[in-house]
Amino acid sequence: MSDSTICDLCGLKIGAQVWKLKAAGSEVRFCCEGCKGIYQMLNDIDDDADAEASPNNRGEGEKS
Ligand SMILES: [Zn+2]
């Protein structure tokens, strides 16, 4: 059973699609984009693939 890939955030088994993220030199895996996003947020990790994403597009539902 050590074969199964487990989400590094919620601990659920990961299905056909795996979301990966590089963190501190190691790679972590997630079951869904939501888990990846939360992990990034908690650990202050930037996804370099999205470096060019528009800065004004986030925090849309945020109350200020
Ligand atoms: Zn998960």
N, CA, C, O and the ligand as a Tripos MOL2 file, in Angstrom:
@<TRIPOS>MOLECULE
protein
  257   255    65     0     0
PROTEIN
NO_CHARGES

@<TRIPOS>ATOM
      1 N           0.8260   -1.2140    0.0000 N.3       1 MET1
      2 CA          0.0000    0.0000    0.0000 C.3       1 MET1
      3 C           0.8580    1.2600    0.0000 C.2       1 MET1
      4 O           0.3300    2.3670   -0.1080 O.2       1 MET1
      5 N           2.1520    1.1060    0.1180 N.am      2 SER2
      6 CA          3.0040    2.2840    0.1700 C.3       2 SER2
      7 C           3.0990    2.9540   -1.1990 C.2       2 SER2
      8 O           3.7150    4.0100   -1.3430 O.2       2 SER2
      9 N           2.4910    2.3380   -2.1840 N.am      3 ASP3
     10 CA          2.5340    2.8580   -3.5380 C.3       3 ASP3
     11 C           1.6250    4.0620   -3.7350 C.2       3 ASP3
     12 O           1.9480    4.9790   -4.4900 O.2       3 ASP3
     13 N           0.5090    4.0520   -3.0610 N.am      4 SER4
     14 CA         -0.4930    5.0740   -3.3080 C.3       4 SER4
     15 C           0.0360    6.4590   -2.9690 C.2       4 SER4
     16 O           0.7320    6.6610   -1.9740 O.2       4 SER4
     17 N          -0.3140    7.3910   -3.8200 N.am      5 THR5
     18 CA          0.1280    8.7620   -3.6100 C.3       5 THR5
     19 C          -0.8990    9.4930   -2.7580 C.2       5 THR5
     20 O          -2.1000    9.4640   -3.0270 O.2       5 THR5
     21 N          -0.3990   10.1350   -1.7470 N.am      6 ILE6
     22 CA         -1.2760   10.8090   -0.7890 C.3       6 ILE6
     23 C          -1.0840   12.3250   -0.8880 C.2       6 ILE6
     24 O           0.0340   12.8240   -1.0130 O.2       6 ILE6
     25 N          -2.1820   13.0190   -0.8280 N.am      7 CYS7
     26 CA         -2.1300   14.4680   -0.8530 C.3       7 CYS7
     27 C          -1.3750   14.9920    0.3680 C.2       7 CYS7
     28 O          -1.6560   14.5880    1.4970 O.2       7 CYS7
     29 N          -0.4330   15.8740    0.1440 N.am      8 ASP8
     30 CA          0.3840   16.3920    1.2420 C.3       8 ASP8
     31 C          -0.3580   17.3890    2.1130 C.2       8 ASP8
     32 O           0.1320   17.7920    3.1680 O.2       8 ASP8
     33 N          -1.5350   17.7840    1.6700 N.am      9 LEU9
     34 CA         -2.2910   18.7210    2.4930 C.3       9 LEU9
     35 C          -3.3830   18.0070    3.2770 C.2       9 LEU9
     36 O          -3.3970   18.0600    4.5070 O.2       9 LEU9
     37 N          -4.2850   17.3470    2.5890 N.am     10 CYS10
     38 CA         -5.4470   16.7760    3.2610 C.3      10 CYS10
     39 C          -5.2920   15.2910    3.5460 C.2      10 CYS10
     40 O          -6.0710   14.7300    4.3170 O.2      10 CYS10
     41 N          -4.2950   14.6390    2.9350 N.am     11 GLY11
     42 CA         -4.0390   13.2430    3.2380 C.3      11 GLY11
     43 C          -4.8950   12.2610    2.4590 C.2      11 GLY11
     44 O          -4.8400   11.0560    2.7010 O.2      11 GLY11
     45 N          -5.6850   12.7720    1.5230 N.am     12 LEU12
     46 CA         -6.5020   11.8910    0.7080 C.3      12 LEU12
     47 C          -5.6620   11.2840   -0.4160 C.2      12 LEU12
     48 O          -4.6400   11.8300   -0.8310 O.2      12 LEU12
     49 N          -6.1300   10.1510   -0.8790 N.am     13 LYS13
     50 CA         -5.4580    9.4990   -1.9890 C.3      13 LYS13
     51 C          -5.6400   10.3330   -3.2580 C.2      13 LYS13
     52 O          -6.7270   10.8420   -3.5320 O.2      13 LYS13
     53 N          -4.5740   10.4600   -4.0120 N.am     14 ILE14
     54 CA         -4.6310   11.2660   -5.2300 C.3      14 ILE14
     55 C          -5.0550   10.4090   -6.4060 C.2      14 ILE14
     56 O          -4.5710    9.2920   -6.5880 O.2      14 ILE14
     57 N          -5.9580   10.9440   -7.1950 N.am     15 GLY15
     58 CA         -6.4920   10.2150   -8.3320 C.3      15 GLY15
     59 C          -5.6370   10.3270   -9.5700 C.2      15 GLY15
     60 O          -4.4090   10.3710   -9.4950 O.2      15 GLY15
     61 N          -6.2950   10.3720  -10.7080 N.am     16 ALA16
     62 CA         -5.5920   10.3690  -11.9910 C.3      16 ALA16
     63 C          -4.7390   11.6130  -12.1630 C.2      16 ALA16
     64 O          -3.6310   11.5450  -12.6950 O.2      16 ALA16
     65 N          -5.2460   12.7340  -11.7180 N.am     17 GLN17
     66 CA         -4.5050   13.9850  -11.8770 C.3      17 GLN17
     67 C          -3.7920   14.3570  -10.5890 C.2      17 GLN17
     68 O          -4.3710   14.3440   -9.5030 O.2      17 GLN17
     69 N          -2.5270   14.6860  -10.7440 N.am     18 VAL18
     70 CA         -1.7180   15.0630   -9.5840 C.3      18 VAL18
     71 C          -1.2630   16.5000   -9.7410 C.2      18 VAL18
     72 O          -0.7500   16.8850  -10.7910 O.2      18 VAL18
     73 N          -1.4460   17.2820   -8.7090 N.am     19 TRP19
     74 CA         -0.9250   18.6520   -8.7100 C.3      19 TRP19
     75 C           0.3820   18.6470   -7.9380 C.2      19 TRP19
     76 O           0.4280   18.2390   -6.7780 O.2      19 TRP19
     77 N           1.4330   19.0970   -8.5840 N.am     20 LYS20
     78 CA          2.7440   19.0810   -7.9360 C.3      20 LYS20
     79 C           3.2290   20.4880   -7.6840 C.2      20 LYS20
     80 O           2.8460   21.4440   -8.3580 O.2      20 LYS20
     81 N           4.0850   20.5760   -6.6920 N.am     21 LEU21
     82 CA          4.6190   21.8730   -6.3250 C.3      21 LEU21
     83 C           6.0160   21.6690   -5.7610 C.2      21 LEU21
     84 O           6.2580   20.7310   -5.0010 O.2      21 LEU21
     85 N           6.9220   22.5420   -6.1330 N.am     22 LYS22
     86 CA          8.2640   22.4460   -5.5790 C.3      22 LYS22
     87 C           8.3590   23.3350   -4.3570 C.2      22 LYS22
     88 O           8.0660   24.5290   -4.4160 O.2      22 LYS22
     89 N           8.7620   22.7520   -3.2700 N.am     23 ALA23
     90 CA          8.8520   23.5040   -2.0260 C.3      23 ALA23
     91 C          10.1480   23.1640   -1.3190 C.2      23 ALA23
     92 O          10.3890   22.0120   -0.9590 O.2      23 ALA23
     93 N          10.9780   24.1750   -1.1220 N.am     24 ALA24
     94 CA         12.2120   24.0090   -0.3630 C.3      24 ALA24
     95 C          13.0390   22.8370   -0.8690 C.2      24 ALA24
     96 O          13.5610   22.0510   -0.0790 O.2      24 ALA24
     97 N          13.1570   22.7230   -2.1860 N.am     25 GLY25
     98 CA         14.0130   21.6990   -2.7660 C.3      25 GLY25
     99 C          13.3780   20.3390   -2.9050 C.2      25 GLY25
    100 O          13.9470   19.4570   -3.5480 O.2      25 GLY25
    101 N          12.2090   20.1440   -2.3170 N.am     26 SER26
    102 CA         11.5270   18.8640   -2.4720 C.3      26 SER26
    103 C          10.2110   19.0830   -3.1890 C.2      26 SER26
    104 O           9.7670   20.2160   -3.3720 O.2      26 SER26
    105 N           9.5950   17.9870   -3.5910 N.am     27 GLU27
    106 CA          8.3560   18.1090   -4.3330 C.3      27 GLU27
    107 C           7.2000   17.5940   -3.4850 C.2      27 GLU27
    108 O           7.2920   16.5380   -2.8590 O.2      27 GLU27
    109 N           6.1360   18.3410   -3.4770 N.am     28 VAL28
    110 CA          4.9450   17.9140   -2.7530 C.3      28 VAL28
    111 C           3.8230   17.6820   -3.7560 C.2      28 VAL28
    112 O           3.8200   18.2660   -4.8400 O.2      28 VAL28
    113 N           2.8840   16.8410   -3.3980 N.am     29 ARG29
    114 CA          1.8110   16.4770   -4.3240 C.3      29 ARG29
    115 C           0.4610   16.6940   -3.6650 C.2      29 ARG29
    116 O           0.2920   16.5470   -2.4540 O.2      29 ARG29
    117 N          -0.4960   17.0520   -4.5180 N.am     30 PHE30
    118 CA         -1.8280   17.3420   -3.9990 C.3      30 PHE30
    119 C          -2.8940   16.6700   -4.8350 C.2      30 PHE30
    120 O          -2.6790   16.3340   -6.0000 O.2      30 PHE30
    121 N          -4.0600   16.4770   -4.2120 N.am     31 CYS31
    122 CA         -5.1590   15.7830   -4.8810 C.3      31 CYS31
    123 C          -5.9510   16.7390   -5.7600 C.2      31 CYS31
    124 O          -6.6520   16.3030   -6.6730 O.2      31 CYS31
    125 N          -5.8480   18.0340   -5.4940 N.am     32 CYS32
    126 CA         -6.6360   18.9820   -6.2650 C.3      32 CYS32
    127 C          -5.9540   20.3530   -6.2540 C.2      32 CYS32
    128 O          -5.0300   20.6010   -5.4800 O.2      32 CYS32
    129 N          -6.4260   21.2170   -7.1170 N.am     33 GLU33
    130 CA         -5.8270   22.5400   -7.2090 C.3      33 GLU33
    131 C          -6.0500   23.3350   -5.9210 C.2      33 GLU33
    132 O          -5.2210   24.1570   -5.5300 O.2      33 GLU33
    133 N          -7.1630   23.0790   -5.2860 N.am     34 GLY34
    134 CA         -7.4710   23.7820   -4.0400 C.3      34 GLY34
    135 C          -6.4400   23.4840   -2.9600 C.2      34 GLY34
    136 O          -5.9680   24.3920   -2.2760 O.2      34 GLY34
    137 N          -6.0910   22.2070   -2.8110 N.am     35 CYS35
    138 CA         -5.1000   21.8200   -1.8100 C.3      35 CYS35
    139 C          -3.7510   22.4580   -2.1240 C.2      35 CYS35
    140 O          -3.0500   22.9260   -1.2270 O.2      35 CYS35
    141 N          -3.4000   22.4730   -3.3940 N.am     36 LYS36
    142 CA         -2.1430   23.0890   -3.7980 C.3      36 LYS36
    143 C          -2.1340   24.5740   -3.4390 C.2      36 LYS36
    144 O          -1.1580   25.1020   -2.9070 O.2      36 LYS36
    145 N          -3.2460   25.2230   -3.7460 N.am     37 GLY37
    146 CA         -3.3420   26.6460   -3.4690 C.3      37 GLY37
    147 C          -3.2290   26.9580   -1.9860 C.2      37 GLY37
    148 O          -2.5670   27.9170   -1.5880 O.2      37 GLY37
    149 N          -3.8800   26.1430   -1.1790 N.am     38 ILE38
    150 CA         -3.8270   26.3650    0.2650 C.3      38 ILE38
    151 C          -2.4190   26.1410    0.7880 C.2      38 ILE38
    152 O          -1.9280   26.8970    1.6250 O.2      38 ILE38
    153 N          -1.7800   25.1010    0.2890 N.am     39 TYR39
    154 CA         -0.4150   24.8180    0.7160 C.3      39 TYR39
    155 C           0.5150   25.9690    0.3460 C.2      39 TYR39
    156 O           1.3710   26.3690    1.1350 O.2      39 TYR39
    157 N           0.3360   26.4920   -0.8560 N.am     40 GLN40
    158 CA          1.1400   27.6350   -1.2940 C.3      40 GLN40
    159 C           0.9330   28.8240   -0.3740 C.2      40 GLN40
    160 O           1.8760   29.5150    0.0110 O.2      40 GLN40
    161 N          -0.3240   29.0400   -0.0370 N.am     41 MET41
    162 CA         -0.6700   30.1800    0.8060 C.3      41 MET41
    163 C          -0.0470   30.0170    2.1910 C.2      41 MET41
    164 O           0.5510   30.9480    2.7310 O.2      41 MET41
    165 N          -0.1980   28.8190    2.7530 N.am     42 LEU42
    166 CA          0.3000   28.5690    4.1020 C.3      42 LEU42
    167 C           1.8210   28.6770    4.1750 C.2      42 LEU42
    168 O           2.3810   29.1180    5.1780 O.2      42 LEU42
    169 N           2.4720   28.2670    3.0970 N.am     43 ASN43
    170 CA          3.9330   28.2220    3.1120 C.3      43 ASN43
    171 C           4.5730   29.3650    2.3290 C.2      43 ASN43
    172 O           5.7920   29.4240    2.1680 O.2      43 ASN43
    173 N           3.7370   30.2540    1.8560 N.am     44 ASP44
    174 CA          4.2430   31.4220    1.1440 C.3      44 ASP44
    175 C           5.0940   31.0310   -0.0560 C.2      44 ASP44
    176 O           6.1860   31.5600   -0.2610 O.2      44 ASP44
    177 N           4.5790   30.1030   -0.8380 N.am     45 ILE45
    178 CA          5.2980   29.6180   -2.0140 C.3      45 ILE45
    179 C           4.7170   30.2540   -3.2710 C.2      45 ILE45
    180 O           3.5030   30.2810   -3.4680 O.2      45 ILE45
    181 N           5.5910   30.7540   -4.0990 N.am     46 ASP46
    182 CA          5.1500   31.2930   -5.3720 C.3      46 ASP46
    183 C           5.2880   30.2510   -6.4610 C.2      46 ASP46
    184 O           6.3190   29.5880   -6.5730 O.2      46 ASP46
    185 N           4.2680   30.1140   -7.2470 N.am     47 ASP47
    186 CA          4.3330   29.2110   -8.3840 C.3      47 ASP47
    187 C           4.9930   29.9450   -9.5410 C.2      47 ASP47
    188 O           4.3890   30.8390  -10.1350 O.2      47 ASP47
    189 N           6.2180   29.5790   -9.8610 N.am     48 ASP48
    190 CA          6.9430   30.3620  -10.8620 C.3      48 ASP48
    191 C           6.2930   30.2950  -12.2360 C.2      48 ASP48
    192 O           6.5650   31.1330  -13.0960 O.2      48 ASP48
    193 N           5.4400   29.3070  -12.4450 N.am     49 ALA49
    194 CA          4.7400   29.2090  -13.7220 C.3      49 ALA49
    195 C           3.7710   30.3810  -13.8860 C.2      49 ALA49
    196 O           3.4300   30.7690  -15.0040 O.2      49 ALA49
    197 N           3.3400   30.9290  -12.7720 N.am     50 ASP50
    198 CA          2.3620   32.0050  -12.8270 C.3      50 ASP50
    199 C           2.9840   33.3640  -12.5230 C.2      50 ASP50
    200 O           2.2850   34.3000  -12.1340 O.2      50 ASP50
    201 N           4.2640   33.4650  -12.6970 N.am     51 ALA51
    202 CA          4.9690   34.6900  -12.3290 C.3      51 ALA51
    203 C           4.4440   35.9030  -13.0850 C.2      51 ALA51
    204 O           4.4960   37.0320  -12.5970 O.2      51 ALA51
    205 N           3.9440   35.6470  -14.2730 N.am     52 GLU52
    206 CA          3.4850   36.7590  -15.1020 C.3      52 GLU52
    207 C           1.9940   37.0310  -14.9460 C.2      52 GLU52
    208 O           1.4360   37.8910  -15.6270 O.2      52 GLU52
    209 N           1.3640   36.2980  -14.0540 N.am     53 ALA53
    210 CA         -0.0790   36.4870  -13.8590 C.3      53 ALA53
    211 C          -0.3730   37.9090  -13.3960 C.2      53 ALA53
    212 O           0.4240   38.5330  -12.6950 O.2      53 ALA53
    213 N          -1.5130   38.3930  -13.7960 N.am     54 SER54
    214 CA         -1.8530   39.7710  -13.4650 C.3      54 SER54
    215 C          -2.0230   39.9470  -11.9590 C.2      54 SER54
    216 O          -2.7660   39.1960  -11.3270 O.2      54 SER54
    217 N          -1.3520   40.9140  -11.3910 N.am     55 PRO55
    218 CA         -1.3330   41.1160   -9.9430 C.3      55 PRO55
    219 C          -2.6630   41.5910   -9.3780 C.2      55 PRO55
    220 O          -2.9240   41.4160   -8.1880 O.2      55 PRO55
    221 N          -3.4860   42.1750  -10.1930 N.am     56 ASN56
    222 CA         -4.7440   42.7300   -9.6990 C.3      56 ASN56
    223 C          -5.8820   41.7220   -9.7340 C.2      56 ASN56
    224 O          -7.0220   42.0330   -9.3870 O.2      56 ASN56
    225 N          -5.5530   40.5220  -10.1560 N.am     57 ASN57
    226 CA         -6.6020   39.5480  -10.3810 C.3      57 ASN57
    227 C          -6.8670   38.6750   -9.1710 C.2      57 ASN57
    228 O          -7.7590   37.8280   -9.2110 O.2      57 ASN57
    229 N          -6.1230   38.8580   -8.1040 N.am     58 ARG58
    230 CA         -6.3200   37.9940   -6.9420 C.3      58 ARG58
    231 C          -6.9440   38.7780   -5.7950 C.2      58 ARG58
    232 O          -6.9110   40.0080   -5.7580 O.2      58 ARG58
    233 N          -7.5100   38.0280   -4.8700 N.am     59 GLY59
    234 CA         -8.1640   38.6630   -3.7390 C.3      59 GLY59
    235 C          -9.4660   39.3190   -4.1410 C.2      59 GLY59
    236 O          -9.8770   40.3270   -3.5660 O.2      59 GLY59
    237 N         -10.1070   38.7370   -5.1330 N.am     60 GLU60
    238 CA        -11.3200   39.3370   -5.6700 C.3      60 GLU60
    239 C         -12.4440   39.3650   -4.6270 C.2      60 GLU60
    240 O         -13.1750   40.3480   -4.5040 O.2      60 GLU60
    241 N         -12.5620   38.2600   -3.8820 N.am     61 GLY61
    242 CA        -13.6350   38.1970   -2.8870 C.3      61 GLY61
    243 C         -13.2200   38.7370   -1.5310 C.2      61 GLY61
    244 O         -13.9120   38.5290   -0.5340 O.2      61 GLY61
    245 N         -12.1460   39.3990   -1.4960 N.am     62 GLU62
    246 CA        -11.6100   39.8790   -0.2270 C.3      62 GLU62
    247 C         -12.3320   41.1390    0.2270 C.2      62 GLU62
    248 O         -12.5440   42.0660   -0.5550 O.2      62 GLU62
    249 N         -12.7020   41.1590    1.4920 N.am     63 LYS63
    250 CA        -13.2720   42.3950    2.0090 C.3      63 LYS63
    251 C         -12.1480   43.2820    2.5150 C.2      63 LYS63
    252 O         -11.1900   42.7950    3.1150 O.2      63 LYS63
    253 N         -12.2590   44.5510    2.2810 N.am     64 SER64
    254 CA        -11.1800   45.4180    2.7450 C.3      64 SER64
    255 C         -11.7310   46.4650    3.6890 C.2      64 SER64
    256 O         -10.9780   47.2990    4.1930 O.2      64 SER64
    257 ZN         -5.9110   17.2650   -0.9350 Zn       65 ZN65
@<TRIPOS>BOND
     1     1     2 1
     2     2     3 1
     3     3     4 2
     4     3     5 am
     5     5     6 1
     6     6     7 1
     7     7     8 2
     8     7     9 am
     9     9    10 1
    10    10    11 1
    11    11    12 2
    12    11    13 am
    13    13    14 1
    14    14    15 1
    15    15    16 2
    16    15    17 am
    17    17    18 1
    18    18    19 1
    19    19    20 2
    20    19    21 am
    21    21    22 1
    22    22    23 1
    23    23    24 2
    24    23    25 am
    25    25    26 1
    26    26    27 1
    27    27    28 2
    28    27    29 am
    29    29    30 1
    30    30    31 1
    31    31    32 2
    32    31    33 am
    33    33    34 1
    34    34    35 1
    35    35    36 2
    36    35    37 am
    37    37    38 1
    38    38    39 1
    39    39    40 2
    40    39    41 am
    41    41    42 1
    42    42    43 1
    43    43    44 2
    44    43    45 am
    45    45    46 1
    46    46    47 1
    47    47    48 2
    48    47    49 am
    49    49    50 1
    50    50    51 1
    51    51    52 2
    52    51    53 am
    53    53    54 1
    54    54    55 1
    55    55    56 2
    56    55    57 am
    57    57    58 1
    58    58    59 1
    59    59    60 2
    60    59    61 am
    61    61    62 1
    62    62    63 1
    63    63    64 2
    64    63    65 am
    65    65    66 1
    66    66    67 1
    67    67    68 2
    68    67    69 am
    69    69    70 1
    70    70    71 1
    71    71    72 2
    72    71    73 am
    73    73    74 1
    74    74    75 1
    75    75    76 2
    76    75    77 am
    77    77    78 1
    78    78    79 1
    79    79    80 2
    80    79    81 am
    81    81    82 1
    82    82    83 1
    83    83    84 2
    84    83    85 am
    85    85    86 1
    86    86    87 1
    87    87    88 2
    88    87    89 am
    89    89    90 1
    90    90    91 1
    91    91    92 2
    92    91    93 am
    93    93    94 1
    94    94    95 1
    95    95    96 2
    96    95    97 am
    97    97    98 1
    98    98    99 1
    99    99   100 2
   100    99   101 am
   101   101   102 1
   102   102   103 1
   103   103   104 2
   104   103   105 am
   105   105   106 1
   106   106   107 1
   107   107   108 2
   108   107   109 am
   109   109   110 1
   110   110   111 1
   111   111   112 2
   112   111   113 am
   113   113   114 1
   114   114   115 1
   115   115   116 2
   116   115   117 am
   117   117   118 1
   118   118   119 1
   119   119   120 2
   120   119   121 am
   121   121   122 1
   122   122   123 1
   123   123   124 2
   124   123   125 am
   125   125   126 1
   126   126   127 1
   127   127   128 2
   128   127   129 am
   129   129   130 1
   130   130   131 1
   131   131   132 2
   132   131   133 am
   133   133   134 1
   134   134   135 1
   135   135   136 2
   136   135   137 am
   137   137   138 1
   138   138   139 1
   139   139   140 2
   140   139   141 am
   141   141   142 1
   142   142   143 1
   143   143   144 2
   144   143   145 am
   145   145   146 1
   146   146   147 1
   147   147   148 2
   148   147   149 am
   149   149   150 1
   150   150   151 1
   151   151   152 2
   152   151   153 am
   153   153   154 1
   154   154   155 1
   155   155   156 2
   156   155   157 am
   157   157   158 1
   158   158   159 1
   159   159   160 2
   160   159   161 am
   161   161   162 1
   162   162   163 1
   163   163   164 2
   164   163   165 am
   165   165   166 1
   166   166   167 1
   167   167   168 2
   168   167   169 am
   169   169   170 1
   170   170   171 1
   171   171   172 2
   172   171   173 am
   173   173   174 1
   174   174   175 1
   175   175   176 2
   176   175   177 am
   177   177   178 1
   178   178   179 1
   179   179   180 2
   180   179   181 am
   181   181   182 1
   182   182   183 1
   183   183   184 2
   184   183   185 am
   185   185   186 1
   186   186   187 1
   187   187   188 2
   188   187   189 am
   189   189   190 1
   190   190   191 1
   191   191   192 2
   192   191   193 am
   193   193   194 1
   194   194   195 1
   195   195   196 2
   196   195   197 am
   197   197   198 1
   198   198   199 1
   199   199   200 2
   200   199   201 am
   201   201   202 1
   202   202   203 1
   203   203   204 2
   204   203   205 am
   205   205   206 1
   206   206   207 1
   207   207   208 2
   208   207   209 am
   209   209   210 1
   210   210   211 1
   211   211   212 2
   212   211   213 am
   213   213   214 1
   214   214   215 1
   215   215   216 2
   216   215   217 am
   217   217   218 1
   218   218   219 1
   219   219   220 2
   220   219   221 am
   221   221   222 1
   222   222   223 1
   223   223   224 2
   224   223   225 am
   225   225   226 1
   226   226   227 1
   227   227   228 2
   228   227   229 am
   229   229   230 1
   230   230   231 1
   231   231   232 2
   232   231   233 am
   233   233   234 1
   234   234   235 1
   235   235   236 2
   236   235   237 am
   237   237   238 1
   238   238   239 1
   239   239   240 2
   240   239   241 am
   241   241   242 1
   242   242   243 1
   243   243   244 2
   244   243   245 am
   245   245   246 1
   246   246   247 1
   247   247   248 2
   248   247   249 am
   249   249   250 1
   250   250   251 1
   251   251   252 2
   252   251   253 am
   253   253   254 1
   254   254   255 1
   255   255   256 2
@<TRIPOS>SUBSTRUCTURE
     1 MET1         2 RESIDUE 1 A MET
     2 SER2         6 RESIDUE 1 A SER
     3 ASP3        10 RESIDUE 1 A ASP
     4 SER4        14 RESIDUE 1 A SER
     5 THR5        18 RESIDUE 1 A THR
     6 ILE6        22 RESIDUE 1 A ILE
     7 CYS7        26 RESIDUE 1 A CYS
     8 ASP8        30 RESIDUE 1 A ASP
     9 LEU9        34 RESIDUE 1 A LEU
    10 CYS10       38 RESIDUE 1 A CYS
    11 GLY11       42 RESIDUE 1 A GLY
    12 LEU12       46 RESIDUE 1 A LEU
    13 LYS13       50 RESIDUE 1 A LYS
    14 ILE14       54 RESIDUE 1 A ILE
    15 GLY15       58 RESIDUE 1 A GLY
    16 ALA16       62 RESIDUE 1 A ALA
    17 GLN17       66 RESIDUE 1 A GLN
    18 VAL18       70 RESIDUE 1 A VAL
    19 TRP19       74 RESIDUE 1 A TRP
    20 LYS20       78 RESIDUE 1 A LYS
    21 LEU21       82 RESIDUE 1 A LEU
    22 LYS22       86 RESIDUE 1 A LYS
    23 ALA23       90 RESIDUE 1 A ALA
    24 ALA24       94 RESIDUE 1 A ALA
    25 GLY25       98 RESIDUE 1 A GLY
    26 SER26      102 RESIDUE 1 A SER
    27 GLU27      106 RESIDUE 1 A GLU
    28 VAL28      110 RESIDUE 1 A VAL
    29 ARG29      114 RESIDUE 1 A ARG
    30 PHE30      118 RESIDUE 1 A PHE
    31 CYS31      122 RESIDUE 1 A CYS
    32 CYS32      126 RESIDUE 1 A CYS
    33 GLU33      130 RESIDUE 1 A GLU
    34 GLY34      134 RESIDUE 1 A GLY
    35 CYS35      138 RESIDUE 1 A CYS
    36 LYS36      142 RESIDUE 1 A LYS
    37 GLY37      146 RESIDUE 1 A GLY
    38 ILE38      150 RESIDUE 1 A ILE
    39 TYR39      154 RESIDUE 1 A TYR
    40 GLN40      158 RESIDUE 1 A GLN
    41 MET41      162 RESIDUE 1 A MET
    42 LEU42      166 RESIDUE 1 A LEU
    43 ASN43      170 RESIDUE 1 A ASN
    44 ASP44      174 RESIDUE 1 A ASP
    45 ILE45      178 RESIDUE 1 A ILE
    46 ASP46      182 RESIDUE 1 A ASP
    47 ASP47      186 RESIDUE 1 A ASP
    48 ASP48      190 RESIDUE 1 A ASP
    49 ALA49      194 RESIDUE 1 A ALA
    50 ASP50      198 RESIDUE 1 A ASP
    51 ALA51      202 RESIDUE 1 A ALA
    52 GLU52      206 RESIDUE 1 A GLU
    53 ALA53      210 RESIDUE 1 A ALA
    54 SER54      214 RESIDUE 1 A SER
    55 PRO55      218 RESIDUE 1 A PRO
    56 ASN56      222 RESIDUE 1 A ASN
    57 ASN57      226 RESIDUE 1 A ASN
    58 ARG58      230 RESIDUE 1 A ARG
    59 GLY59      234 RESIDUE 1 A GLY
    60 GLU60      238 RESIDUE 1 A GLU
    61 GLY61      242 RESIDUE 1 A GLY
    62 GLU62      246 RESIDUE 1 A GLU
    63 LYS63      250 RESIDUE 1 A LYS
    64 SER64      254 RESIDUE 1 A SER
    65 ZN65       257 GROUP 0 **** ****
